[in-house]
Amino acid sequence: MQNRKRQSGITMWGMLFVLGTLAFFMFLFFKLLPPYLTDLKIKSALESLGRQPDAGSMVLPQIKEAIRKRLEIDSADDFDLEKTLTLEARGKMKVIRISYESVVPIAFNVSALLNFDHSIEVRGAE
């Protein structure tokens, strides 16, 4: 019975540490969420292009325009396709790749660098 009187729970410093750690990770979550949401939109646009039956017969400018239209609809049009989209022929298949980096400033001179790389294979025109 005497032991119960000595138990007092978490201290003020312990509570501040827990709250500070929680606040830090929530801060990181909200800073890194927008680039990941944009990446989901880009991945979705690329996959929907791959589901089109005529995707294999498209040339690079047509592919860029098709993806650009989808990104405008999804409000992700601040993305530069000219530098990130590549088209590679592998036999009868075409590989459409979007590879890019996103730099997210965290605090002062600390930034997070996020690398994204998505590719799909489509059957080329015969």
C-alpha positions in Angstrom: 0.0 0.0 0.0 2.8 2.4 0.7 4.1 2.0 -2.8 1.0 3.6 -4.3 1.7 6.9 -2.6 5.0 7.2 -4.3 3.8 6.6 -7.9 3.0 9.9 -9.5 2.9 9.3 -13.3 4.8 11.2 -16.0 6.8 14.2 -15.0 6.5 17.6 -16.6 9.8 17.1 -18.4 8.7 13.7 -19.6 5.4 15.1 -20.9 7.3 18.0 -22.7 9.6 15.4 -24.3 6.7 13.3 -25.5 4.8 16.4 -26.8 7.9 17.8 -28.5 8.7 14.5 -30.2 5.1 14.3 -31.4 5.1 17.9 -32.6 8.4 17.3 -34.5 7.0 14.2 -36.4 3.7 16.0 -37.1 5.7 18.9 -38.5 7.7 16.5 -40.8 4.5 14.8 -41.8 2.8 18.0 -43.0 6.0 19.2 -44.7 6.5 16.0 -46.7 2.8 15.2 -47.5 2.4 17.6 -50.5 5.3 16.1 -52.6 4.0 12.6 -51.9 0.5 13.6 -52.9 1.8 15.1 -56.1 3.8 12.0 -56.8 0.6 9.9 -56.4 -1.1 12.1 -59.1 1.9 11.7 -61.4 2.0 7.9 -60.9 -1.8 7.7 -61.5 -1.4 9.8 -64.7 1.4 7.5 -66.0 -0.6 4.3 -65.2 -3.7 5.6 -66.9 -1.7 6.4 -70.0 -0.4 2.8 -69.9 -3.9 1.5 -69.9 -4.8 3.3 -73.2 -4.8 1.0 -76.2 -2.9 3.4 -78.4 -0.2 4.3 -75.9 2.4 2.2 -77.7 2.0 4.1 -81.0 2.4 7.5 -79.4 5.5 9.5 -79.8 7.2 11.6 -77.1 5.3 14.9 -77.7 2.0 13.1 -77.7 2.9 11.3 -74.4 3.9 14.5 -72.8 0.7 16.2 -73.8 -1.5 13.3 -72.6 0.2 13.3 -69.2 0.2 17.1 -69.0 -3.6 17.1 -69.5 -4.1 14.6 -66.7 -1.8 16.5 -64.4 -3.7 19.8 -65.1 -7.0 18.0 -64.2 -5.4 16.8 -60.9 -4.0 20.3 -60.2 -0.4 19.0 -60.4 0.6 21.2 -63.3 3.6 22.9 -61.6 5.6 19.8 -62.7 8.2 20.1 -65.6 7.7 17.1 -67.9 10.4 18.4 -70.4 13.2 17.4 -68.0 11.7 14.3 -66.3 9.9 12.2 -68.9 11.9 9.9 -71.1 10.9 7.3 -73.7 13.0 4.2 -74.4 12.5 1.5 -76.9 13.3 -2.1 -75.9 12.5 -4.4 -78.7 8.8 -4.4 -79.3 8.2 -2.6 -76.0 8.4 1.0 -75.0 9.4 2.2 -71.6 7.9 5.5 -70.4 9.8 6.8 -67.4 9.3 9.8 -65.1 12.2 10.3 -62.8 12.5 13.5 -60.7 13.7 14.9 -57.4 11.8 17.2 -55.0 13.5 19.4 -52.4 11.4 20.3 -49.4 12.8 23.0 -47.1 12.4 21.9 -43.5 14.0 24.6 -41.3 16.7 27.2 -41.9 19.3 25.4 -44.1 17.9 21.9 -43.6 16.1 20.4 -46.5 14.7 17.0 -47.4 15.5 15.5 -50.8 12.9 13.1 -52.2 13.7 10.9 -55.2 10.8 9.6 -57.3 11.1 7.2 -60.2 8.1 5.6 -62.1 8.1 3.7 -65.3 5.6 1.6 -67.3 6.1 -0.7 -70.3 3.7 -0.5 -73.2 3.6 -2.6 -76.4 5.0 -0.6 -79.3 3.3 -0.1 -82.6 3.7 -3.0 -84.9 
